[in-house]
Amino acid sequence: MKSLFTITSLLCLSLILSCTSEQAEEIPSADEVKKLTEKVANWQIETFADMGTYRALPSKEHRKKWHNRKPYHDLEWTNGALYAGMFQLSEISHYPKYINWLVEIGDKNKWQLHKRMYHADDHTVGQFYLSLHQNVRLKHIAKITPTKNRFDSIMNSEQGKAYQWDWCDALFMAPPVWARLAKITKDSTYLNYMDTQYKMTYNELWDENEKLFFRDKSYFNQKEKNGNKIFWSRGNGWVFGGLALMIPDLPKDWKERAFYTDLFKQMAQTIKATQRADGTWSAGLLGDVKDYPNIETSGSAFFTFGIAWGINNGLLEREVYEPVLLKAWKTISGAVNEAGMLGYVQPVGAAPGESFKDYTEVYGIGAFLAAGSEMYKFINKFYPISKVTTYKTFMEDGGWCWYQDPRVIISEGKLLIGGLSGQSGDVRLGVYDLTKEQTDSTLVLHKNLQRDDHNVPALYQRPDKSVLAIWAKHASEKIHYYSTSEGTNYLKWGATKQYIHEYDSKRGVTYMNLYEMKPEGKLYNFFRDGLNFNPSFITSEDYGETWGNRTHFISNDVAGFQRPYARYLQIDDNTIGVSYTDAHPRAYGNNLYYVEFSDNTFYNVDDSKIKSLNEGPLRSTEAERIFQGSDTKDKPIINESVPNSAWTCAMAKDKNNNPHLGYTLYKADNDLRFRLASWDGETWGDREIAYAGKCLYKVESSYSGLLAFDPEDPTSVYISTDVNPSTGEDLGGNHEIYHATINAKDDISTITWEALTKNSPYRNIRPIVVAKDGYKVLLWLYGPWYNFLDYDVNVIGKILEKPE
């Protein structure tokens, strides 16, 4: 007999409820959503070892033998669901702790699946193993071989060919793992196996009338008190959430993909229609609300996650499902207590049941973390915060790395800004009129070059006041591109030219730095060479019209294929100062070195000669070491970079041409420091000046918000940090800009930092100060910035000084 409560009646009920609702739900800010989600994750990590204390258990008359307060094994399905949600959070949070926690769990358990060979529950942890493995820097850590070997054995066995997933929860536990493994290995046999097993479950447990899954076949003839069929909320939440996790891994051209997207959309219709007035879903989806007086947050959180994901990815119509999403989020977020625990999670079970305000479960928290993460993406996508600030916007849609200089110059009263669009990959030039304090224009020097902030042009003002711009892709082409303005009309530029490097390697060049040696009559372009990944240069004797003389400048002393990172400073007309590292901090515990280059010769800062370039490139350890790093390649499993590793980030000179070096020190993913080394004519004064806070993102855990000197007064220093710069206290916000005056005897204990920005909804990072002709300007990047390929920032700042 068919259920009287069909999908048609569900939709009618949904329409009535929506028409009688008093008003649309208020939309929370993305920051509020993220902070609450992080709060729940923090609570769970802190209490993980004591999870039994907070575990929801059924009333005594309903308890089974597995209902107890013993900790779950790390690899149980319960925790597997938690890890899946924790990984979702790690993709939107600035805190590295979540992904580091997952790495620790995986490493502790040697990246193994749980003990039962065929059981879907024991495959669940494979989701986060494979997710971590897709992170380019974690491939060597997150092992997928145990998962692959298990799945190979299953496919090659007779038992593996039989029907495996005969309960609907299994469609969350195993299919996303099979699909992700197929994507990573590019082996469709895993995908085909998943598809075959999934459809066995679908054919048995899917109810075509109600568009829902029975938990298992034992429920075919069971009824709610109101006579409707029993469809377990969390059971269908497992399926719906599992589809949201799996569909992104299905090939776009796979002929079976439509089956899964259509299934997702059909379920969404019923989920929308069965939402309660309080925004949640009853543990029994078709039961009367009076039979389920308490809210239930695990099934509701999975539905919230799926709906948000569906809207964000265009599978669900936003205008139809947004009210459902907002109402659901409001209620499940209200179930989080002051400590950060999510309440009202139904205990372990296989049917609709009780929930309790003051008890939780790890899988419910996993569902909440996934929901909060996708809700954050929803708000950022459809309700972005304006990037308008009280500071001046010098250029929209800019962006830069920090190993190209000069990125910004002042010429003829104009502020010229080299940038790279994070949206289109265009190489852009912003022209801002400092006299009128308004933007003249933003020009495209190279359309659709590549979305990568390493591709920013370096700028050089030629003697006739025309400006040269030179740029390159991020190590993927052996080409430098360059163009010159038509005189001082910086809105018109000549044709783009190319300098093509010829060497036997597929790796390309990157990082441009333009500095002049006037007595030589040469303009130098210092860059990183693709042949050896070392600092090199080409020169021009006609101010950038033509180039040649490609020369290896500094070579690495650390064994292996390493890349010293260098920054350059014009000390005088015939001297370039260079601060550099041994390698990338991800690979080595860097020392920091300083050398001066003049008349084709390397000198120490005290003018003592090191060697002539004619004798070959400077070996990295031949120069003076300013800071002693850890000098090792060893690093803990959770550290993306090597602890106690330096990375140069700024340089300036004082009125006596003494160099000042700003650099960062990596101690841990959540603990970077700013340091300053100043030469006073006799000795180096090297000291810590501020806490730089957390890394910008996990893959490049040595990336900080950076610092900048006033080029006319290096005692004036600007930094970007997301913690209290003097104490390291986590302020719970984004990176802000601070300023301080730092004299020769000052260190972190005596410096007073002044906050120039406060409570910013977006990061403020990578400051620059430029000065010329009586103008002095502070600039930085502001807006959503996630990594070097994904950002949408404006160049904003402040005119510090103007000529009288």
N, C-alpha and C positions, 0 to 999 in steps of 0.2 A: 504494500500500500504506500502510495506517495505521501510525503509530508504535506500537511495542509498549509504549512508556513513556507511558501515558495519564494523564489527570488523576486517575483513580481510584487508580492505583498511586502517583502522587505524594503524594496525601493519605494513603495508608497509610504511606508512608515517613516523612512528616511526623509522624504519630501515634507511630510507633516511636521516632523521635528525641526527641520531646517527653517520652515516657514514661521514656526512659533518661537524660534529663538529670539531673544531680546535684542542682541547686537553681536557684531562680529567680535571674535576674540582679539585681545590686544596682542600685538606682535612683539615678542621680547627682542632685545638686542642680541646680535651674534655673540658679543662678549659675555653677556649674562648666561647664555646657553653654554658656552664653552667653559666658563668658570664653574658652573654647577656640575657639568659633566666631569671636569677634572676633580672636583670635590668628591664626587662619588668614587672615582677611580682611586684617589688618594686614600680614602677610607678603606677601600677594599684591599689595596696593597698593604696598608699598615696592619690590617686585621687578618690577612690571608692565613697565617699560621694558626690562628685561633678561630677559624671559620665556623667550627661547630657551635661555639657559644652563641652565635647570632643566627643559627640555622632555623628556618621555619620547619616545624614538625606538625603533622596532623593531630587533631584531637585523639586522645588515647584510644578511643573505640575504633578509629580508622587507621591506626598505625600498622605498618608492616615490619618485617624483620630488618629491612634496610633503612628504616627511619631511626637514625641515631645521631649522636653529635661527634662521631669520630671524623677526623680530617679526611677529605677525599685524597686519593692519590693524585699527584700532579697531572697525570695523563688521563684521568676520568673525563667522560663526556661533559660532566657538569663544568669542570674547569675549562675544557675545550671551548665551550660557548663563551665563557668569560674572556679567554684569550682572543677570540675572534672580535669581540667588542673592544677590547683593549687595543688591538691593532688598528681598528677604525679610528679610535681616539688619537693614536700616535701620529696619524696622518694630518691631523688638524691642530694639534697642540704644539706650542713652543717648547714644552718641557720634554727633554730627552729621557726622563725617568721611565716613561711608559714602554717605549721600545727597548730600553735597556733591561727593564724587568722581564720582558718577554725573551730577550736574548739569554738572560740568566736561567730562566725556566728551561729553555730548549737545550742549552749547554749542559745543565745539571742532569738532564735526562737523555743526553747523547743523541738527541733528535730522533728518538724512537717513538713509534706508535705504541698504544697500550697492548695488553697481552693477548686478547682474543683475535685470532687470525682473520675471521670473516665478519665479525660484528661491527656494524656501522658506528656504534658508540665509540669504539676503540680506535676509530680512524679520525675522530673530530680534531684532535690536536694538530693533525697534518695541515689544517687550514693555515694556522699562523706560521708553521714552519715554511710553507711554500710562499706565504706573503713576505716573510723576512728575506727569503732567498731571492725574491724579485728586486729587492733593494740592491743596487749595483755594488755598494760597499760591503754588504753583508753576505754576499754569495759564498765567500770562503768560510763563513762562520756557520750559517744556517744550512745544515746538511739535508739534502732531499733524498739521498741514496736509501736510507732505511724505509722511507715511505714508498719509493719506487720499487724496491725489492719486494715489499709486502704485496703491493698491487700486482706486480708481475706474477708472483706466486699464486695469487687469487685467480687471475685470468687464465693461468696455465693449468689450473686444477679442475677436476670434474665438479667438485662441490661449488666452486666459484661460478660455474655456469648456471647453477640452480637459482631459484628466486631467493634473494637475500634480504631485501628491505621491506618486510611485511608489516611495518608500523610506520605511521606518517612522520614521526620525529626523525626517522632515519634520513629523510630527504634534506634535512639540515646537516646531519652529522657527516655524511659521506660524499654526496654528489659534488659539492663545491671543491672538495679535495681532488677528486678525479678530474674535474674540468680544469682546475688550475694546473695540475700536473701535465695534462695534455698541452696546455698553453706553453708551459715552461720548456717541456721536452720537444715540443712540436711533433708529438706522436699521437695521431688521432685514434689509436686503438684504445687509449684510456677514455677518450670522449665517447667512443662508440659503446664501450662497456657501460659507462655511466648511463647513457641514453637507453640502453636495453633494460637495465635494472630499474631505472626511474619509471619507465613506462609499464613495467610489471606492477609496480606499486600503484601507479595512476589507474591502471585498468581495474585493479581490485578495490581500491579505497576511495576513489573519486566519486562524488555524488553529482551527477550531471544536473539535477534539478536545483539543488541548493548551492552549487558551485563551491563546495567545501570538501575536505577530506575527513573520512572517518579515522579515528585514531588507529583502529585495527578492525579486523572482521568480526570481533566479538561484539562490536557496537552496532552491527547492522540492524538489529531488531530492538535495541534499547531505546527508551523514550525519556524525555524530560517530564517533569510533573505536569506540564501543560500539554503534553501529548506530542510535542515536536521531537524530531530526531536529536540525538546527542552529538554535537560537534564541539570538541574540546578547543577552547580558545588557544591555549599554548601549543597544542598539537598543530593547529593550522598556522600559528605564529612561527613554529619551526619551519614549516614549508614555505611560507611567504618570505620570511627573513632569509631562508636558504636560497631562494630564487634571486633575491636582491644581491646576495654575495656571489652567486654563480653566473648570472647572465653576463656581467662584464667580461668574463673569461671565455665566453662562447664566441667562436669565430663569426665575424659579421656575415660571411658568405656561406655559412653552414646551413644546409637545407632544413635541419631540425630546429634551428634557433627559434623560428616563429612559434613552434609548439610551446616553448617555455615563456616567451614574452606574452603569448595569448593566454596561457594559464595564469600568469601573474596578473594580467588585466581582469580576467574573469573573477579571480579571488578578490581583487580590490573592490569590485562592485558589491560583493556580499559583505566584505569588511566595512565598507562605507555604510551599507544599509543596516548593519547590526550594531553600530556604535550606540552606546547608551547616552542618555542626556548628560551624564557627568563626564563624558569624553572618553571613557574606557570601554572595554568589552567584557561582558560577563564570562566567567570561567566556562560556562556552557553557552555557546553563542546564540542558540535559539531558545534558551530558557527564559522564564519571566525574571525580571529584575528582582522581584521580591524573594525569589528562590536563591538569589546570589547577592545578599545585602552589602557585602564588602566589595570594594574595587579589587581588581587583580592586575598586578603590574607587569608580570613577565610576558604573558600573551599580548597585553596592550602595548608593551614596549617594542616587541617584535613587529607588530602592526604599524606602529609609529615609524619605526625605522624603514620598513618597506614602503610605506606611503611617501615618506620624504624622499627616499631614493628614487621612487617611480616618477615623482614630479621633477626632481632634479635632472633626470635622464630622459625626460620627454615621453615616458610610457604612460603617464597619467596626466590628464588635463588639470592644469594648475587651478583654474577657476572652480572646478568641481571638487577637487580633493584638498585644497588649501584649508577650508573651514574644518574639515575632519582632522587634518594634521594639527592645526593650532589648538583645537579643543583637546585633542589627545595629549599633546605635549604639556599643556597647562596642568592637567590632572596628574599625569605621572611624575612631573617635576615637583608637584606639591606633595608627593609621597616620600620625598627625600627629607630626612630629619636634620637637625642642626649639625650633627656630627658628620653627615654625609652618607648615612645608610639609607638605601632604598627599601621601604617597607611594602607590605601587602603583596609579597611574592608567594605564590602557591607552592607548597612543598613538592618534593619529588613525587611523581605519580604518573598515572596513565589515563586520567579522567578529570572532569571538572571537580573542583574541591574548594577547600577553605583557603583563606589568606588572613594574615595577621599583621596589624599595624607595626609592631615592634620587632618583626623577624624578617629575614631576607634569605636569599640563596644566590650563589655565585653566577648561575646561568641567567637569573633575572637581572643582575647587575651588568652582565655582558650585553644583554639586550638593550638595557638603558644606555650604555656607553655607545653602542652602535646608533641608537636613535638620536642621542644628543649630537653625535658627530655629523650625522646626515642633516639634522635640523640646523646645525651651524652653517653647513654648506648651503642649505636652502635660503637662509636669511641673507647670507653674503651674496647669493646669486640674484635674488629677487628684491631685496631691500638693502642694498649697499649703503653704507654710511658715506656721506659726502666727504670729498677730500679737500673741501674748502676750509682754510684755517685762518687764523689771525695773522699768520706770516704770509709773505709775498709768494705767489706762485710764479717762478721764473720760467718754467717749462712744464708742459703737460706730457704725460706718457714718455718719460725719460728713463734713465736707469744706467748704472755703471758698475763695473768691477772696481778694483783699486790698484791694479798693476798697469794702468795706462796713464801717462802724464805728458803734458798737462791735459786734463779733461775739460777744464774751464779756464778761459783767459779773458782779460779785459783789453779791448782794442778800440780806440776812437770813441770812447764813451759807451761802448756796447759790451754787454756781457755775452760771451759766446760759450755755449754749453754743448759738449758732445754727449750724445745719449744713444741708447738702444731701446727701441720699443719692446716692451714685454708682451705686446698684443700681436704685432705684425712681424717683428723681426727686422723692421726698418732701421737703418743707421740714420740718426736724426741730428740736426743742429738747431739748437734754440738760440734765437737772437733777441736779447732783452735790452731795451734802451734805458740806461741808468740815469740819464738826465731827465727823461719824462716819467721814469718808473713805470714803464709799460712794455708788454711784449710786442716786438715788431712782427715776428713770424717764427714758425718752426718749419724747417726745411727737411726734406728727405734726400740724403746724399746717396743712399743705396737702398732700393726698395726690396723688401722681403729677403734680406741677406740670410738671417738665421736668428731664431729666438734664443738668445744667449747673451747675458750681460758682459761677457768677456770681449765682445766684438765692438766695443766703444771706440770711437776715433780719438787719437791724440791730436792736439792742435799746436800750431807754431805760427807766431806773427813774423812775417818776413820783413826785411828792411824797408820795403815800399808800403808797409802796413797791410798788404794783402795777407790772407791767412791760408796756411796749408793744413789739410786734414788727412790723416792716414789711418787705415783700419784693416783688420783681417778677421777671418773666421777663427773660432776657437779650436785651433790645432787640427782642422779638418781639410785645409787647403794650403798649398805651398804658394800662396799669393798674398801680396800686400796691395791693397787698393788705395788710391789717393786722388785728391782733387784740390784745386786752389780757387779761392774767391776771386771775383773780378774786381781787383783793387780793394777799396774800402767799402764797396757795396756788398755787404755780407749776405744779401738776399739773392745774389746771383753767383753761381759757381760754374767753373769750367767742366769739361768732360772728365769723366772718371778714367784714370789710367791704372795700369797694373805693373807691378814688379813681380816676375815669376822666378821663384827659386828653383834651382836645379840641383837635386841631390838624390841619393838612392834610398828613399824611405817614403812610405805612404803618409807618415805623420806630417801635419801642417804646422805653420807658424802661428804665433799668438802673442798678445801683449805688445803694444807699441809705446815707445817713450822717445820724445823728440827733444834733443839738447844740442846746443851749438858750441863748437870750438872755434872762436873767432880768429885767433892767430893762424889756425890751419885753413880757414876758409871752408870749413866743412860742417854740415848738419848731420848729426848722428841719429839713427833710429835704432835704439836698443830694443831687442825683442827676444822671445824664447824660440829657439830653433827647433824644427821638427826632426832634424837629423839626430840630435843627441839630447833634446829637451833641456839644453843649457842656455844661459844668457849669451846672446850673440849680437852683432850689429851689422847694418849696412850704412853707407854714407852717401851724401850728395854734395857736390861742389857748386850746384846752381840752385840752392835753396829749395830743393825738393822737386825739381823738374825731372831729373833723372837720378837713378840710384845704382849702386854697385858696391864692390869691395866687401862682400859678405865675409865676416870674420868671427871665429869662435872666441868669446870674450872670457867667460868663467867656466871651468869644468868642475864636475862633482868629484869629491874624494870618497864619498860613501859608496860602498860596493853596490853594484846593481845599476839599473836604469833609473837614475835619480835626477831631480830637477831643482837646483838652487833657485830660490825666489829672490829677485832683486828689485830694489827701488833706487831711484836716481835723483840727484840734486845738483843743480848748477851752483857750484861754489864760487867760481869766478869765470871770466871769459875763456879761460884755458883749462879749467878743472871741473871734473864731474865727480861728485861723491857717490859712493854706492854702498848701501847696506844690504846684506843678503843672508840667506840661511844655507844649511847643508843640503836640504831636500824639502819635500812636502811634509808638514807635521803629521800627516796621516801615516807616513812611512818611517819617520825618524824623529828622535828627540833632539830637535834642532838647536845648535848654537847660533848666535848672531855675530856677524862679522862686519867690519867696515874697512873700506879701501878708497883711495882717491886715484883717479886716472887723469894723467896729464902728459902731453908730448909722447903719446904712445907707450907710456910707462906707468906702472902701478907703484903707489907710495902709501906708506902709513900716514896717519893723520899728523904725525910730528915731522913729516917731510922725509923720513928715511925711506930709501928706495927698497922695493921688494924685488921687482924684475921688470924687464921690458916685454911688451907684448910680442916682440919679434922672437922671443924665446918660447913662445907658445902661450896658450890661455892661462890665466891665473887659476891655480888649483885652489879650491874653496878654503882649505885650511892654511894657505900661505899668508892670508891677511890677518889682521889683528882680531882676536876674538873678544867681543864686548860682553857677551853673556854666555855662560856655560850651561848648556842644556843637559838633558839626561844621556845624550850620546848613545842611544840604543834604539833598536827596532822593536823591542819588547813592549807589549801593552796588554792590559787586562782585557778579557773577552768583551766587556761592555763599553770599552773606550774605543771610539772611532779613530782618535789620534793618539799619539804617544805622549804620555804625561811628561810635564816639564819640557815642553817644546815651544821654542820661540817662533814668531812670524812677524816680519817687518810690515809696518802699515803706514808710516808717515815719516817725513824728513823736513828739516828746516835749518837755516843758518842764522846766526846772530849778526850784529853789526861788525864783528871782528872776523866774520866768515868761519866761525866755529860751528861744526855740525851738531845738530840735536836729532836723536833718533827715537821715534815712537814705535813701540812694538807690543804685541800681545804675548802672553804666556798661557799656554793650555795646561791646565791641571786636571780637569775632568770636563765631561760634556756640559755640566751645569756650573762650572767654575773656571772662567777665563779671567785673566788679569791684564791691566794695562801697565806698562813699564816705560820709563824714560831714561835714555842715556845721553848725557850732555858733556861735550868736550869743552874745558875751560881754558885751553891753551897748554895745559900741563898734564891733566889727568881726566879720566872719564868719571863722571858722577852718574852711576847707574842705580835706579831705585824703582820700587813699585809705587804707582801713583793712584790707582783706582781699581775697583772690582769691575770687570767688564760683563759679568753676568753669565747667562746661558748662551750656548751656541745658537746660531740662527736656525739651523736644522741639522738633523742627525747625520746625514750623508757627509756633510762638511763640518764636523764638530769643532774645528778651529776657527770657523767664521764668527767674527764678533761684529758689533755695530761700528767699530773702528774709531780712530781719533784723528784730529787735525790740529796743526799748528797755525797760528797767525804767521804768515811768511815774513812780516816785518818785525815781529816780536815773539820769538818762540817760547817766551815765558807764558804767553796766552794760549791756553790749550782747550780744545773742545773735544768731548767724548760722547759716544752713544752707548748707553747701557740700560738693562732692564732691572737692575737692582740698585740699592743704595750704594753709590760709588765709594763711600768711605767705610762702610761696614759689611757690604755684601748681602744685606738683608733683602730677601725677595719681596718686592713691592706688589707682586701680583698683577703687574700691568705690562705694557709694551715698552720697547726701547725709547728712551727720551734723550734729549740733548742737554748736556751740562757744560758749564764753563768754569774754569779756575785759572788763577795766576799762580804759576809754579816757579819759584826761585831755586837757586842752586842747592840750597840746604833743605828744601822741602821734600817730604815723602808723603805716603798715604796718611800718616798720623798727624800731619800738620796742614794738609791741604783742605780748603773749604770749597766745596763744589756748589755752584748755583744752577738750579734747574731752569733751563730756558723753555722747555715744554713740559706739560703736566697732563696726566690723565688722557693721553692721546688714544683714540680708538684704533689707530694704526701705528706701525713701527716708524720711528725716525732713525735712519741709519746712514752711515758712510758720509760724514760731514767733510766739507772742503772749505778752505778760506783762500780767497784770491785778493790781491791788492795791486793797484797800479794807477798812476795819474791822479792820486788823491782819493780814489775809490777803494773801498774795502768791503767785501761781500762774503757772508757766511751762507753756504748752501748745504742741503742734505736731501736724501730721498725720503718720501713720505707716501704711504699707501699700503695696500696689500702686497706683501713680499713673502713668498714661501720658499723659493729657491732660485738659482741663477737662470732657470728656464721658465719660471712661473711667477710673474709679478705684474703689478699694475700701479706704478708709482709716478708721482709728480716730483719735480725738483722744486723745493720750496726753500725759504730762508729769510735772511734779513740783510739789508744794506747797513753795514756798521759805520761806514764813513763816506762822506762825499766831499769833493773839493769845495772850497769857499766860493 
